[in-house]
Every structure is written in C-alpha cells, then in structure tokens.
C-alpha cells in the first residue's frame, strides 16, 4: 500500500482519516494492554498506539527497535497532557501493522549517538545517518547545493565535468596514483583539483564554468580535511579580481539568506596577507574575537633582555598579545602550543597596577608602562611574547591566540558567522626543506602587474599575487586567483620556481601549448564545500557533514578501505609488492 506521505506531512487536514505510515521503529513501549511505537522516517517521528483488540496487536508484540514497518490507522490528536517535544500533537491508532523487515539489535542506541565513539558510529554509518541530527546535516548540504546551483545557472555559468583520471602534476600535496593496465609502468593521478582543466575551458571559450568537483589529496588528516573531498569550482573569463570577489559575495549572501535566513555584511571585510599575519599570526584569522598582536620590536632593540635583543639584532621581531589572567599551568600549556609551532618558548609577564610581575618582568620592567599602553592590558592580565624570525614568531603566537580562544570560549560573544577576504598573498615562498623558491598558491597565479620587474631579482620575495582566500570563523573555505594568461609570464613563473624549460614542458607542455592559442584574461575560485557546510551546520568536523567519511587515519571503517588486492590484480597492471 502506498504511504500517505512522510511523517512530517501528516497533519490536521487528515484528522479522523485513515493514513498509512512507513518507516523505522525508533522506540517500542509495552504496557501490556497497550503498545506504543514511535515510527521514524527522514522527516520526523510520530507515535502509534496499538490497542489490544486491534488486528495489529499480535504483530506489534514482535516489533523491536529499527524494524521496518508499515502501519495503517486513524489519525487523531494526542491528549494535551501527553504531548512532548519531538512527537508533536498527533498520533495514529493502528488498525493494521506489517513488518516489512526485521532488524538485528543495533550496536549502539541511536538516541545516544553523540555519546558513542566516532569509530563505532563510522563503522555503522548507515545506522548513524538514521539519527535526525545527522540527517539534518545531509539535508542542509543538499539545500546549499540547490541554492548554489540556482544562482550560478541564473548567472550564465555552465556546469562541466572534468576528468577523474589525469596526469600527476605538482599542486602542493601528494597525488593518489592509479596504475594503468594498458600502459604498464605508467600511472594516472586522481585530481587534487580541476585547476588546469578549468583554465583550458576558458581557453576553449566556455567563459563561465562551475562544478561540484571531487578532489583527492594524499596528505595528513585533521578535523577539516579528508583524502577525498568536494569543492565548488568556478572560473570566469574577461574578469579582474574585483569582478570575481563581487560575484562570490553575492553568491554567499544568496546561500546564507536562502538556506539559513542569515544576512551577511555587504561588502565583506578585506585584509591583506601581511596584515593578517602581523595582527593575528594566521592567513585565515578568526575575527569573531579581537585579541590583535602588538609589535614591540622597537621597544626591545637595545633592551637588556638578551633573547629579545638578539632576535631584533638578527632581523627578527617581537610580538605580544594581551591575554586574560592565566594560571601557571595554563601558561605552561600555552608554551607547549608555541613550541609545537616553531617557537623556542613563550615569554610572559602579569600586570599588577602599573607594573609587571612574574615571568620575564625583571627584564622588561623598564618598559612596563609602554607595554601596558600599547596592548591595553587589563589589571591582572597576562602579556604573552613571541620573538624570533618574523614568520615563526607570528605563527607561534597565532597558535597561542587560538588556544586562548578555546580556553576562554572567546568566540562565543562574537558574530555567528565572521567572514572576510584575505588578499595580496606572496607570489613566491621559500621551500622549508630546500630553501629554494616555490609557489605560494600554485604556479598559474598571476602576479600584480607592477611587481613583474621583481622576478629574477633579490626582491622577488616581495612579489604580490592576485590571489585571495575566503575565511569563515577561522577556516579557509575558499581560495582563488586571477590566472596567468600570457605565455611569457607563465614561462617567467616556471623559471622563478626552478623549472628548466624541459621540466616545464614535461609537466605542463599541453597547457603551455594551449596558452599560445588565444587565452582570455580569466580567474576563479574553489570553495571547500565540506568545510563550508561544516561551519554552517555548527559541526566541529567535516566528517559530520559527509555521508561516508574516512577517519583521521584515512580509513573507511565501514567498507574497510584501503584494503589488499590479490597478486593477479597487481600483475595485470605490472606491479608487485616489495617486502
């Protein structure tokens, strides 16, 4: 029999009528002469009363949690004293009950899902997804996709799919490799992004492209990363940076208003990379709370505190942040965070009146009034210092700032969604292992026109890229750039990162050829779609908003992947395992 509709669609217009429900039994309560079932589908839960003289009673006695059932009965209002949150004001008095399928006892109680270990929930993900709070995340994800698609279609974008099996190219992370059976000894790579293909689509004249692209990166995992993930990929021709940012802001406002009813500021705030790093120690600053750094390098150039004076003499900086009152145990934990992020230590001092005490106060007492004035340090508050090479000093203090956020829940009183653009990233960066120049974003990012003469000089570290990141609540949820469309500039960029002409052609010959056939100015962006939905839903991990995720070791516990393959399969692709 066809069901009358989802549980949530059963309502006042059907009172006194016979309805048919289909779903899972969330709970069964047996009172001897009465049996109550709570029947769940993807829209909610509805109570079913089975009376002893009902033809459904015998079957109801067999029912257990998670049985799949079909129930026919009369819809009526529940007594007002029995109404409770989650079950609503209606109930069905069963006339017929059919068990469509039985269920084994679940390995965990679905109602206790949040208290169950993530490992168990992921192993039985199909059960975990029955929980309303998990299903709502999938529903939110679907609504976001619908809002994005409707907007981009109306703006003239074409949805184009790009290959999943492609060539291994350097994009900043390790590739997942796929051996070829027909070309033994050679490999495809799963795409880290559709970067080159979307640029080729602009050369082809597509003009406006988008795709919900599946991407693959073999990198260390954390709460906001997966080895396979989804990004919203966009590219536009005949645009500059302002065009791209403006369209993306309109798209963001449309999504947040349509899906959540939330209004975003217009325009979104912007911050340069240099300011973000100097003020917050991060290129994805969480600006739901303030706690900016103060630069006190000038204060300690000739100070008696040797650690600071030496840092300044060697071209480094001294940064300080004003924190709340801290215990010694809390300071020790923050110092551990600083050391994990490259610092040698974390100097500190506390305010008492107009003086500083504890920590390094005896070395900086002469500068106490200056430090208090510059930082706005409150009575009893703690100054935390980081000194050394600029990048190490700011990044270490940035990690400490985030640890303070979590320790004192500093973001709780800020806006629910704090979004901004970070712009003007460096074009080039030093490889930490080799010390040679490499790209900051990718080698196809265009530099600022006025900085082009700096290529090949000792100032090429100052070249600014036409690159921008979209930051939400301290997460990078999007990144893009205006692309290089000149073959000559592209060749210059390859030279700057140490590619010989032969190396560049071996890796990107097809793309370099394409650039010579009339490439329009173009640029784009990719949104980390899983991260976006994670923040919009209030989840703390992207695993919560992906239907079938991997754990933090890159393992799918449900299907037990990765797994071994037999020797015959390996032989077909010309491979053998070494001990």
Secondary structure, DSSP 8 states (H G I E B T S, - for coil): ---SS-GGG--GGGTTSEEEEEEEEEEEEE-SSEEEEEEEETTEEEEEEEETTSTTHHHHHH--TT-EEEEEEEEEE--GGG-BTTTBSEEEEEEEEEEEE-----SS-GGGGGGS-HHHHHHTHHHHTTSHHHHHHHHHHHHHHHHHHHHHHHTT-EE----SEE----SSSB--EEE-SSSTT-EEEE-S--HHHHHHHHHTT--EEEEEEEEE-B----TT--SEEEEEEEEEES--HHHHHHHHHHHHHHHIIIII-----SS-EEEEHHHHHHHHSSSS--TTS----EE-GGGGTT-S-HHHHHHHHTT-EEEEEEE----HHHHHHHHHHHHHTT-S--EEEEEETTEEESTTHHHHGGGHHHHHHHHT--TT-EEEEEEESHHHHHHHHHHHHHHHHHHHTGGGGS-S--EEEEE--BSEEE-TTT--EEESS-TTB-B-GGGGGGTTSTTGGG-BBSEEEEEETTEEEEEEEEB---HHHHHHHHHHTT--HHHHHHHHHHHHHHHTTT---EEEEEEEHHHHHHHHHT-SSGGGGSTT---TTS-BTTTTBS----HHHHHHTT-----
